[in-house]
Amino acid sequence: MPDQSKFDAITRQWQLLKLLPGAGHSGQPKSALALKLALDAEGLKNVSKRTIERDLVQLSLLFPIECDETMTPHGWHWTKGCDLNLPGLDLSDALSLNLLEQFLRPLLPASILRTLEARFHLANSKLKALGNRGAAARWLDKVQVVAPMLNLLPPKIRPGILETVQEALFNDQQLDLDYRSVDQPVAKAMRVHPLGLVQRGPGAYLVATVFDYVEPRLLAVHRIHRARSIEETAKRPADFSLAAYIASGALEFGDGEAIKLRAQISPALAIHLAETPLSGDMQLDPHGDHVRLSASLRDSWALRWWILAQGEGFVVKHPVALKRDILAEHQAAVAAYIVKA
């Protein structure tokens, strides 16, 4: 493996060749200064204009590139008829692919992943070799995605299940599944028509219709015991939209009934909600030592879990049914904590 200085020179010169017009970058011949600025943008900083000029002269001995001395300043370009499509990745490409691999891998079909694996490897190798030199290479140490609540470990998915589900969804094919519902002791066979795949926190969920029913269902991928794609086209409701399905509150696990929530909340929670509202029409009205809240929401288990997590800082006033349910949950929790004689 070349030492670091040689590696840096190879990386820089390879990038210069890709930046020259005729190698996939249209436009007028580029001056050494313009190329320096382009390298800076790619994270290859601290390269002098003089170094770039020397690189171009050396490269012209090996590649069909030439200098247009009629320009001021002089510009470099590929020789006419030598429009080369050079392989390799820009630093920005390597960075984007690395982030794609980290955060979107669960949502990419296996067939696409297989075509990307070599590029993922190339991107990781390039960023690793560059270390912490250059802003782009250091960016991965400066950004992270953190769950807003307790960071749970992802559920275990049986080998091959996710790939089979992705492929059937990608190819609009039906699936034969053995699926165990959360309230069932054993898995049951079902024929499903995949409609969408959603990553919710640590878990992946298949949105599908089952048998001949038209109402979409949520199937947790980690509860699928067996999956086999069928060479039959999946039936997709004409009016189905995955975005609209999510917006309906389906991924919050409830009946999705629209409610007008009114509550008494703590000033500390009000500060947080003022920055991240519960809904577009949420209103906060200071009232003595507390704040009155009103918001239009959909009733769901996710909403109820969130309210319970706020403890005494969130007291439901309306709807009455929701108030009773939350009160009953708190009373049951208190009872469980009391040590009986």
C-alpha positions as CSV (number, residue, x, y, z in Angstrom):
1,M,0.0,0.0,0.0
2,P,1.4,3.4,-0.9
3,D,2.5,5.7,2.0
4,Q,0.2,8.6,2.9
5,S,1.9,11.3,0.8
6,K,1.7,9.1,-2.3
7,F,-1.9,8.2,-1.6
8,D,-2.8,11.9,-1.2
9,A,-1.0,12.7,-4.5
10,I,-2.9,9.9,-6.3
11,T,-6.2,10.9,-4.9
12,R,-5.6,14.6,-5.8
13,Q,-4.4,13.8,-9.4
14,W,-7.3,11.4,-10.0
15,Q,-9.7,14.0,-8.9
16,L,-8.1,16.6,-11.2
17,L,-8.6,14.3,-14.2
18,K,-12.3,13.9,-13.3
19,L,-12.8,17.6,-13.0
20,L,-11.4,18.5,-16.4
21,P,-13.9,19.3,-19.1
22,G,-14.5,16.3,-21.4
23,A,-14.4,13.8,-18.5
24,G,-18.0,14.2,-17.6
25,H,-17.8,17.9,-16.7
26,S,-19.0,20.2,-19.5
27,G,-17.9,23.8,-19.8
28,Q,-14.8,25.8,-20.7
29,P,-11.3,24.7,-19.9
30,K,-10.5,25.1,-16.3
31,S,-7.7,27.2,-14.8
32,A,-5.4,25.9,-12.0
33,L,-7.2,28.3,-9.6
34,A,-10.6,27.0,-10.7
35,L,-9.4,23.5,-10.1
36,K,-8.0,24.4,-6.7
37,L,-11.4,25.8,-5.7
38,A,-13.1,22.6,-6.9
39,L,-10.7,20.5,-4.9
40,D,-11.4,22.6,-1.9
41,A,-15.1,22.0,-2.3
42,E,-14.4,18.3,-2.4
43,G,-12.5,18.5,0.9
44,L,-9.0,18.3,-0.6
45,K,-7.8,21.5,1.0
46,N,-4.3,22.9,1.5
47,V,-3.3,22.2,-2.1
48,S,-1.5,25.1,-3.6
49,K,-2.2,26.4,-7.1
50,R,1.5,25.7,-7.9
51,T,1.1,22.1,-6.9
52,I,-1.9,21.7,-9.2
53,E,0.0,23.2,-12.1
54,R,2.8,20.7,-11.5
55,D,0.2,17.9,-11.3
56,L,-1.3,18.9,-14.6
57,V,2.0,19.0,-16.4
58,Q,2.9,15.6,-15.1
59,L,-0.5,14.2,-16.0
60,S,-0.3,15.6,-19.5
61,L,2.7,13.2,-20.1
62,L,0.4,10.2,-19.3
63,F,-3.1,11.3,-20.4
64,P,-4.4,13.1,-23.4
65,I,-5.0,16.4,-21.6
66,E,-3.7,19.8,-22.8
67,C,-3.4,23.4,-21.8
68,D,-5.2,26.2,-23.8
69,E,-2.6,28.9,-23.7
70,T,-4.8,31.3,-25.6
71,M,-6.9,31.8,-22.5
72,T,-6.1,34.1,-19.6
73,P,-5.5,32.5,-17.3
74,H,-4.5,29.3,-19.1
75,G,-7.1,26.5,-19.0
76,W,-6.8,22.8,-19.0
77,H,-9.1,20.3,-20.7
78,W,-9.1,16.8,-22.3
79,T,-7.9,16.6,-25.8
80,K,-10.7,16.6,-28.4
81,G,-12.1,13.2,-29.0
82,C,-10.8,11.9,-25.6
83,D,-14.0,12.2,-23.5
84,L,-13.0,9.6,-20.8
85,N,-15.5,8.3,-18.2
86,L,-13.2,7.7,-15.3
87,P,-14.3,5.3,-12.5
88,G,-14.0,6.2,-8.9
89,L,-15.9,8.3,-6.3
90,D,-15.7,12.0,-5.4
91,L,-15.4,12.7,-1.7
92,S,-19.0,14.0,-1.7
93,D,-20.1,10.7,-3.4
94,A,-18.2,8.6,-0.8
95,L,-19.8,10.6,2.1
96,S,-23.3,10.3,0.6
97,L,-22.9,6.6,0.1
98,N,-21.7,6.1,3.6
99,L,-24.6,7.9,5.1
100,L,-27.0,6.0,2.8
101,E,-25.5,2.7,4.0
102,Q,-25.9,3.6,7.6
103,F,-29.4,5.0,7.6
104,L,-31.3,3.6,4.6
105,R,-29.9,0.0,4.3
106,P,-33.1,-1.5,5.9
107,L,-35.3,0.1,3.2
108,L,-33.2,-0.9,0.2
109,P,-34.3,-4.0,-1.7
110,A,-31.7,-6.8,-1.7
111,S,-31.3,-6.6,-5.5
112,I,-30.3,-2.9,-5.3
113,L,-28.1,-3.6,-2.2
114,R,-26.1,-6.2,-4.1
115,T,-25.4,-3.6,-6.9
116,L,-24.3,-1.1,-4.3
117,E,-22.1,-3.3,-2.1
118,A,-19.0,-2.6,-4.2
119,R,-19.6,1.1,-4.1
120,F,-20.3,1.0,-0.3
121,H,-16.9,-0.7,0.1
122,L,-15.2,1.7,-2.1
123,A,-16.7,4.7,-0.3
124,N,-15.7,3.3,3.1
125,S,-12.2,2.6,1.9
126,K,-11.7,6.1,0.5
127,L,-13.0,7.8,3.7
128,K,-10.9,5.5,5.9
129,A,-7.8,6.1,3.9
130,L,-8.3,9.9,4.0
131,G,-8.7,9.7,7.8
132,N,-9.5,13.1,9.3
133,R,-7.9,15.1,6.5
134,G,-10.4,17.3,4.8
135,A,-13.8,18.6,5.9
136,A,-15.8,16.0,4.0
137,A,-13.8,13.0,5.4
138,R,-14.4,14.4,9.0
139,W,-18.1,15.0,8.5
140,L,-19.1,11.5,9.6
141,D,-17.5,12.2,13.0
142,K,-19.7,15.3,13.3
143,V,-23.2,14.0,12.6
144,Q,-25.4,11.3,14.2
145,V,-29.1,10.3,14.3
146,V,-30.3,9.7,17.8
147,A,-33.7,8.3,18.8
148,P,-35.9,10.9,20.6
149,M,-36.8,8.4,23.3
150,L,-35.1,5.3,24.8
151,N,-32.8,3.8,22.2
152,L,-34.1,0.3,21.9
153,L,-32.2,-2.5,20.2
154,P,-33.8,-3.6,16.9
155,P,-35.8,-6.8,17.0
156,K,-34.2,-9.9,15.5
157,I,-35.5,-10.8,12.0
158,R,-35.1,-14.3,10.7
159,P,-32.5,-14.8,8.0
160,G,-33.7,-14.1,4.5
161,I,-37.1,-12.7,5.6
162,L,-36.5,-9.0,5.0
163,E,-34.9,-9.7,1.7
164,T,-37.8,-11.8,0.5
165,V,-40.3,-9.1,1.6
166,Q,-38.3,-6.4,-0.1
167,E,-38.0,-8.3,-3.4
168,A,-41.8,-9.1,-3.5
169,L,-42.6,-5.4,-2.8
170,F,-40.1,-4.3,-5.4
171,N,-41.5,-6.7,-8.0
172,D,-45.2,-6.2,-7.1
173,Q,-45.5,-9.9,-6.2
174,Q,-47.7,-11.6,-3.6
175,L,-46.3,-13.3,-0.5
176,D,-47.1,-16.5,1.4
177,L,-46.3,-15.9,5.0
178,D,-46.3,-17.7,8.3
179,Y,-47.1,-14.8,10.7
180,R,-47.5,-14.6,14.4
181,S,-49.6,-11.7,15.7
182,V,-48.5,-10.2,19.0
183,D,-51.5,-11.8,20.8
184,Q,-51.2,-15.2,19.2
185,P,-49.1,-18.1,20.5
186,V,-48.4,-19.6,17.1
187,A,-47.8,-18.4,13.6
188,K,-50.6,-18.7,11.0
189,A,-50.4,-19.0,7.2
190,M,-51.6,-16.1,5.1
191,R,-51.4,-14.7,1.6
192,V,-50.6,-11.0,1.5
193,H,-50.3,-8.3,-1.1
194,P,-47.4,-6.0,-0.2
195,L,-48.1,-2.2,-0.4
196,G,-45.2,-0.6,1.4
197,L,-42.4,-1.0,3.9
198,V,-41.9,1.4,6.8
199,Q,-39.0,1.7,9.3
200,R,-40.5,2.9,12.6
201,G,-37.7,3.4,15.1
202,P,-35.9,0.0,15.5
203,G,-38.6,-2.0,13.8
204,A,-39.6,-2.6,10.2
205,Y,-43.3,-3.0,9.3
206,L,-44.9,-4.3,6.1
207,V,-48.0,-2.6,5.0
208,A,-50.2,-5.1,3.1
209,T,-53.7,-6.4,2.4
210,V,-54.3,-9.9,3.6
211,F,-56.1,-12.5,1.5
212,D,-59.0,-10.8,-0.3
213,Y,-59.6,-8.0,2.3
214,V,-59.0,-4.4,1.1
215,E,-58.2,-2.8,4.4
216,P,-54.4,-2.4,4.8
217,R,-52.7,-4.1,7.8
218,L,-49.4,-3.6,9.6
219,L,-47.3,-6.7,9.8
220,A,-44.1,-6.5,12.0
221,V,-41.3,-8.1,9.9
222,H,-39.7,-9.6,12.9
223,R,-42.9,-11.6,13.6
224,I,-42.8,-13.3,10.2
225,H,-41.6,-16.9,10.6
226,R,-41.5,-17.8,6.9
227,A,-41.8,-15.9,3.7
228,R,-42.1,-17.0,0.1
229,S,-42.8,-14.8,-2.9
230,I,-45.5,-15.9,-5.4
231,E,-45.4,-15.4,-9.2
232,E,-48.7,-13.6,-9.0
233,T,-49.1,-9.9,-9.2
234,A,-50.0,-8.2,-5.9
235,K,-53.4,-6.5,-5.8
236,R,-53.0,-2.8,-4.9
237,P,-56.1,-0.7,-4.0
238,A,-56.4,2.1,-6.6
239,D,-56.7,4.8,-4.1
240,F,-53.9,3.6,-1.7
241,S,-51.1,6.0,-0.8
242,L,-48.4,5.0,1.7
243,A,-47.9,8.7,2.6
244,A,-51.6,9.2,3.3
245,Y,-51.7,5.9,5.2
246,I,-48.9,7.1,7.5
247,A,-50.5,10.5,7.9
248,S,-53.7,8.8,9.0
249,G,-51.9,7.7,12.2
250,A,-51.7,4.0,11.3
251,L,-48.1,3.8,12.5
252,E,-49.1,5.2,15.9
253,F,-51.2,2.0,16.5
254,G,-54.7,3.2,17.2
255,D,-58.0,3.6,15.6
256,G,-57.0,7.0,14.3
257,E,-60.1,8.8,15.6
258,A,-59.7,12.5,15.4
259,I,-59.9,14.2,18.8
260,K,-59.6,17.8,20.2
261,L,-57.1,17.3,23.0
262,R,-57.2,19.8,25.9
263,A,-54.8,19.4,28.8
264,Q,-53.1,21.2,31.7
265,I,-49.3,21.0,31.4
266,S,-46.3,22.2,33.2
267,P,-44.4,25.3,32.1
268,A,-41.3,23.2,31.5
269,L,-43.1,20.9,29.1
270,A,-44.8,24.0,27.5
271,I,-41.3,25.4,26.5
272,H,-40.5,22.1,24.8
273,L,-43.8,21.9,23.0
274,A,-43.6,25.5,21.8
275,E,-40.5,24.4,19.9
276,T,-41.8,21.0,18.7
277,P,-45.7,21.3,18.6
278,L,-48.0,18.3,18.8
279,S,-50.0,19.6,15.8
280,G,-50.2,22.5,13.4
281,D,-53.1,24.1,15.4
282,M,-51.7,23.6,18.9
283,Q,-52.2,26.5,21.2
284,L,-50.6,27.2,24.6
285,D,-52.2,29.5,27.1
286,P,-50.4,30.4,30.3
287,H,-52.7,30.2,33.3
288,G,-51.3,30.7,36.8
289,D,-48.7,28.0,37.7
290,H,-49.6,25.9,34.6
291,V,-50.3,26.1,30.9
292,R,-53.4,25.2,29.1
293,L,-52.9,23.2,25.9
294,S,-55.3,22.5,23.0
295,A,-54.5,20.5,19.8
296,S,-56.2,18.5,17.1
297,L,-54.8,15.0,17.1
298,R,-55.6,11.4,16.3
299,D,-56.2,9.0,19.3
300,S,-53.5,6.3,19.3
301,W,-51.4,4.2,21.5
302,A,-48.4,6.3,20.6
303,L,-50.2,9.4,22.0
304,R,-51.3,7.6,25.1
305,W,-47.8,6.3,25.8
306,W,-46.4,9.7,25.3
307,I,-48.9,11.3,27.7
308,L,-48.2,8.7,30.4
309,A,-44.5,9.3,30.0
310,Q,-45.0,13.0,31.0
311,G,-46.3,12.0,34.5
312,E,-47.9,14.9,36.5
313,G,-46.6,17.4,33.9
314,F,-49.5,16.5,31.5
315,V,-53.1,16.2,32.9
316,V,-55.8,15.5,30.3
317,K,-59.0,17.5,30.6
318,H,-60.7,16.4,27.3
319,P,-61.9,14.1,25.8
320,V,-63.4,12.6,28.9
321,A,-62.9,9.0,27.7
322,L,-59.2,9.6,27.2
323,K,-58.9,11.3,30.6
324,R,-60.5,8.2,32.3
325,D,-58.2,5.8,30.5
326,I,-55.0,7.8,31.5
327,L,-56.3,8.1,35.1
328,A,-56.9,4.3,35.2
329,E,-53.3,3.7,33.9
330,H,-51.8,6.0,36.5
331,Q,-53.9,4.4,39.3
332,A,-52.8,0.9,38.2
333,A,-49.2,2.0,38.2
334,V,-49.5,3.5,41.7
335,A,-51.1,0.4,43.0
336,A,-48.3,-1.7,41.5
337,Y,-45.7,0.3,43.4
338,I,-47.4,0.2,46.8
339,V,-46.1,-2.5,49.0
340,K,-49.0,-4.2,50.6
341,A,-48.7,-5.6,54.1
